[in-house]
Every structure is written in C-alpha cells, then in structure tokens.
Amino acid sequence: MKHVLFTLKGCLHSVLNDEEFIRDCLYNASKHCNSQLLALHSHKFNPQGVTAIAMLAESHISIHTWPEKGSAVCDVFTCGEHTKPEVGVEYLQNILGATDIICDEFIRKLD
C-alpha cells in the first residue's frame, strides 16, 4: 500500500475555488492512478475553498484547497500492485498549475 501526502504551492487561484473543476480533477486523478472510482464527494466553503474526496476500490484521494494562499493539501492512498499513485500526484500538480510540491511517500503495511 502506497500513501503519498503532498502540498501543492503556487497553484492557479481560479481553479482552487471551483468545486466542479476540483471534482473533475479527482475523477481524472483516479484514472491516472489506475484505480476504480467508487464515489466522489465534495464541499465548497464560503467564502472560499473546496474539500473533496474520491473513494476508490483501492482506498482514496483527497484534496483541501486554500485559494487565498494558492495551495492545496492532498493525499493519494492506494493498494494493489496495479495502481500508480505517483502518476495521480503528477497529474494533480500539473492540472492545478503548481509551481512547487512538498511530498512524502509512505509504504503502509498491515503486518
């Protein structure tokens, strides 16, 4: 099981507050990870910010945005040898226009 926790900085402000865009990003990130999307939930905050989670058969992808700071805090957690969480991370970094990423990857074991 791989768990990638990352903060995207320098993101495009216009997309970080767009709930539909963020939902689409998670949908596409799940495909890039080679994961099966089970459900997608999101919430837009007032006055700004979006939180969304993609529930996967292999675990989840989440994002929390701070448009006023140009940042998004995310994680991609997958199990199975067929998944590619790093590809989903790269996709989110590119689609959100991030200029910087702080990233940690963990291998989770149940033993």
C-alpha atoms as an extended CHARMM CRD file, in Angstrom:
* protein
*
       111  EXT
         1         1  MET       CA              0.0000000000        0.0000000000        0.0000000000  PROA      1               0.0000000000
         2         2  LYS       CA              1.3970000000        3.3700000000       -1.0010000000  PROA      2               0.0000000000
         3         3  HSD       CA              0.3450000000        6.6050000000        0.6840000000  PROA      3               0.0000000000
         4         4  VAL       CA              1.5440000000        9.8660000000       -0.8350000000  PROA      4               0.0000000000
         5         5  LEU       CA              0.9520000000       13.0430000000        1.1840000000  PROA      5               0.0000000000
         6         6  PHE       CA              1.6940000000       16.3020000000       -0.5970000000  PROA      6               0.0000000000
         7         7  THR       CA              1.1890000000       20.0510000000       -0.5710000000  PROA      7               0.0000000000
         8         8  LEU       CA              0.9110000000       21.8990000000       -3.8630000000  PROA      8               0.0000000000
         9         9  LYS       CA              2.0120000000       25.5490000000       -3.8000000000  PROA      9               0.0000000000
        10        10  GLY       CA              1.7390000000       28.3180000000       -6.3550000000  PROA      10              0.0000000000
        11        11  CYS       CA             -1.4640000000       26.8440000000       -7.8060000000  PROA      11              0.0000000000
        12        12  LEU       CA             -3.8230000000       28.7620000000      -10.0700000000  PROA      12              0.0000000000
        13        13  HSD       CA             -6.1630000000       30.6840000000       -7.7460000000  PROA      13              0.0000000000
        14        14  SER       CA             -9.0640000000       30.4900000000      -10.1990000000  PROA      14              0.0000000000
        15        15  VAL       CA             -9.2500000000       26.6840000000      -10.1440000000  PROA      15              0.0000000000
        16        16  LEU       CA             -8.7790000000       26.1740000000       -6.4000000000  PROA      16              0.0000000000
        17        17  ASN       CA            -12.2020000000       27.6640000000       -5.6430000000  PROA      17              0.0000000000
        18        18  ASP       CA            -14.0350000000       25.8480000000       -8.4660000000  PROA      18              0.0000000000
        19        19  GLU       CA            -15.7900000000       22.8310000000       -6.9210000000  PROA      19              0.0000000000
        20        20  GLU       CA            -16.7140000000       21.2640000000      -10.2580000000  PROA      20              0.0000000000
        21        21  PHE       CA            -13.1420000000       21.6010000000      -11.5240000000  PROA      21              0.0000000000
        22        22  ILE       CA            -11.7600000000       20.0250000000       -8.3340000000  PROA      22              0.0000000000
        23        23  ARG       CA            -14.2290000000       17.1340000000       -8.6560000000  PROA      23              0.0000000000
        24        24  ASP       CA            -13.1320000000       16.6090000000      -12.2680000000  PROA      24              0.0000000000
        25        25  CYS       CA             -9.5000000000       16.6490000000      -11.1390000000  PROA      25              0.0000000000
        26        26  LEU       CA            -10.1050000000       13.8570000000       -8.6310000000  PROA      26              0.0000000000
        27        27  TYR       CA            -12.0860000000       11.8400000000      -11.1640000000  PROA      27              0.0000000000
        28        28  ASN       CA             -9.2120000000       12.0960000000      -13.6510000000  PROA      28              0.0000000000
        29        29  ALA       CA             -6.5420000000       11.5100000000      -10.9930000000  PROA      29              0.0000000000
        30        30  SER       CA             -8.2450000000        8.2190000000      -10.0860000000  PROA      30              0.0000000000
        31        31  LYS       CA             -7.9850000000        7.1530000000      -13.7320000000  PROA      31              0.0000000000
        32        32  HSD       CA             -4.3280000000        8.2010000000      -13.8890000000  PROA      32              0.0000000000
        33        33  CYS       CA             -3.6840000000        6.0910000000      -10.7680000000  PROA      33              0.0000000000
        34        34  ASN       CA             -5.2700000000        3.0990000000      -12.4960000000  PROA      34              0.0000000000
        35        35  SER       CA             -7.8610000000        2.9040000000       -9.7030000000  PROA      35              0.0000000000
        36        36  GLN       CA            -11.5860000000        2.1670000000       -9.6580000000  PROA      36              0.0000000000
        37        37  LEU       CA            -13.6380000000        5.1790000000       -8.5560000000  PROA      37              0.0000000000
        38        38  LEU       CA            -16.4990000000        4.2100000000       -6.2160000000  PROA      38              0.0000000000
        39        39  ALA       CA            -17.8080000000        7.6450000000       -5.1670000000  PROA      39              0.0000000000
        40        40  LEU       CA            -16.8700000000       11.3000000000       -5.2340000000  PROA      40              0.0000000000
        41        41  HSD       CA            -17.9050000000       13.7980000000       -2.5540000000  PROA      41              0.0000000000
        42        42  SER       CA            -17.0950000000       17.4860000000       -2.2410000000  PROA      42              0.0000000000
        43        43  HSD       CA            -17.9370000000       20.6250000000       -0.3110000000  PROA      43              0.0000000000
        44        44  LYS       CA            -17.3850000000       24.2710000000       -1.2570000000  PROA      44              0.0000000000
        45        45  PHE       CA            -16.7180000000       26.5900000000        1.6690000000  PROA      45              0.0000000000
        46        46  ASN       CA            -17.8970000000       30.1730000000        1.9860000000  PROA      46              0.0000000000
        47        47  PRO       CA            -16.1640000000       32.4480000000        1.1820000000  PROA      47              0.0000000000
        48        48  GLN       CA            -13.5940000000       30.1370000000       -0.4480000000  PROA      48              0.0000000000
        49        49  GLY       CA            -12.0060000000       26.7150000000       -0.5430000000  PROA      49              0.0000000000
        50        50  VAL       CA            -13.0180000000       23.2220000000       -1.5790000000  PROA      50              0.0000000000
        51        51  THR       CA            -12.6280000000       19.8640000000        0.1150000000  PROA      51              0.0000000000
        52        52  ALA       CA            -13.1690000000       16.7220000000       -1.9330000000  PROA      52              0.0000000000
        53        53  ILE       CA            -12.5640000000       13.0100000000       -1.6340000000  PROA      53              0.0000000000
        54        54  ALA       CA            -12.5870000000       10.2630000000       -4.2210000000  PROA      54              0.0000000000
        55        55  MET       CA            -13.3540000000        6.9050000000       -2.6370000000  PROA      55              0.0000000000
        56        56  LEU       CA            -11.5610000000        4.1870000000       -4.5480000000  PROA      56              0.0000000000
        57        57  ALA       CA            -11.8320000000        0.4290000000       -4.5150000000  PROA      57              0.0000000000
        58        58  GLU       CA             -8.1190000000        0.6870000000       -3.6990000000  PROA      58              0.0000000000
        59        59  SER       CA             -8.5690000000        3.4010000000       -0.9670000000  PROA      59              0.0000000000
        60        60  HSD       CA             -8.8780000000        7.1820000000       -1.5920000000  PROA      60              0.0000000000
        61        61  ILE       CA             -7.6570000000       10.5120000000       -2.9750000000  PROA      61              0.0000000000
        62        62  SER       CA             -8.3540000000       13.7290000000       -1.0770000000  PROA      62              0.0000000000
        63        63  ILE       CA             -7.7920000000       17.4440000000       -1.6240000000  PROA      63              0.0000000000
        64        64  HSD       CA             -8.2900000000       20.5240000000        0.5290000000  PROA      64              0.0000000000
        65        65  THR       CA             -7.7770000000       23.8970000000       -1.1800000000  PROA      65              0.0000000000
        66        66  TRP       CA             -6.8150000000       27.3400000000        0.0950000000  PROA      66              0.0000000000
        67        67  PRO       CA             -7.3340000000       29.6590000000       -2.8990000000  PROA      67              0.0000000000
        68        68  GLU       CA             -6.1970000000       32.7040000000       -0.9050000000  PROA      68              0.0000000000
        69        69  LYS       CA             -2.8230000000       31.0210000000       -0.3950000000  PROA      69              0.0000000000
        70        70  GLY       CA             -2.6120000000       29.3610000000       -3.8330000000  PROA      70              0.0000000000
        71        71  SER       CA             -2.2290000000       25.9930000000       -2.0940000000  PROA      71              0.0000000000
        72        72  ALA       CA             -3.7890000000       22.5540000000       -1.9600000000  PROA      72              0.0000000000
        73        73  VAL       CA             -3.0790000000       19.8070000000        0.5580000000  PROA      73              0.0000000000
        74        74  CYS       CA             -3.6850000000       16.3450000000       -0.8580000000  PROA      74              0.0000000000
        75        75  ASP       CA             -3.1370000000       12.6530000000       -0.3960000000  PROA      75              0.0000000000
        76        76  VAL       CA             -3.3190000000        9.6090000000       -2.6190000000  PROA      76              0.0000000000
        77        77  PHE       CA             -3.6160000000        6.2690000000       -0.8210000000  PROA      77              0.0000000000
        78        78  THR       CA             -3.7410000000        3.1070000000       -2.9290000000  PROA      78              0.0000000000
        79        79  CYS       CA             -3.2670000000       -0.5970000000       -2.5140000000  PROA      79              0.0000000000
        80        80  GLY       CA             -2.5850000000       -3.1860000000       -5.1650000000  PROA      80              0.0000000000
        81        81  GLU       CA              0.3880000000       -3.6630000000       -7.4420000000  PROA      81              0.0000000000
        82        82  HSD       CA             -1.6010000000       -2.3420000000      -10.4160000000  PROA      82              0.0000000000
        83        83  THR       CA             -2.0140000000        1.1870000000       -9.0010000000  PROA      83              0.0000000000
        84        84  LYS       CA              0.2400000000        4.1280000000       -9.7690000000  PROA      84              0.0000000000
        85        85  PRO       CA             -0.3440000000        6.8380000000       -7.1470000000  PROA      85              0.0000000000
        86        86  GLU       CA              2.7070000000        8.8120000000       -8.2740000000  PROA      86              0.0000000000
        87        87  VAL       CA              1.0740000000        9.3380000000      -11.6770000000  PROA      87              0.0000000000
        88        88  GLY       CA             -2.0220000000       10.7690000000       -9.9670000000  PROA      88              0.0000000000
        89        89  VAL       CA              0.1600000000       13.1000000000       -7.8980000000  PROA      89              0.0000000000
        90        90  GLU       CA              1.9410000000       14.3500000000      -11.0240000000  PROA      90              0.0000000000
        91        91  TYR       CA             -1.3990000000       14.8590000000      -12.7730000000  PROA      91              0.0000000000
        92        92  LEU       CA             -2.7640000000       16.9700000000       -9.8970000000  PROA      92              0.0000000000
        93        93  GLN       CA              0.4310000000       19.0200000000       -9.7320000000  PROA      93              0.0000000000
        94        94  ASN       CA              0.2040000000       19.7990000000      -13.4510000000  PROA      94              0.0000000000
        95        95  ILE       CA             -3.5480000000       20.4080000000      -13.7430000000  PROA      95              0.0000000000
        96        96  LEU       CA             -3.5750000000       22.7710000000      -10.7430000000  PROA      96              0.0000000000
        97        97  GLY       CA             -0.5880000000       24.6760000000      -12.1420000000  PROA      97              0.0000000000
        98        98  ALA       CA              1.5290000000       24.1680000000       -9.0190000000  PROA      98              0.0000000000
        99        99  THR       CA              4.9580000000       25.7510000000       -9.0790000000  PROA      99              0.0000000000
       100       100  ASP       CA              6.1820000000       23.7750000000       -6.0550000000  PROA      100             0.0000000000
       101       101  ILE       CA              5.4050000000       20.4990000000       -4.3090000000  PROA      101             0.0000000000
       102       102  ILE       CA              6.2840000000       19.1890000000       -0.8670000000  PROA      102             0.0000000000
       103       103  CYS       CA              5.8220000000       15.4250000000       -0.9200000000  PROA      103             0.0000000000
       104       104  ASP       CA              6.2910000000       12.4130000000        1.3300000000  PROA      104             0.0000000000
       105       105  GLU       CA              5.5980000000        8.8210000000        0.3130000000  PROA      105             0.0000000000
       106       106  PHE       CA              4.9380000000        6.0150000000        2.7670000000  PROA      106             0.0000000000
       107       107  ILE       CA              4.6340000000        2.2830000000        2.3320000000  PROA      107             0.0000000000
       108       108  ARG       CA              1.8340000000        1.1060000000        4.6210000000  PROA      108             0.0000000000
       109       109  LYS       CA              1.9810000000       -2.4530000000        5.9400000000  PROA      109             0.0000000000
       110       110  LEU       CA             -0.6860000000       -4.3650000000        7.7840000000  PROA      110             0.0000000000
       111       111  ASP       CA              1.7330000000       -6.8640000000        9.3540000000  PROA      111             0.0000000000
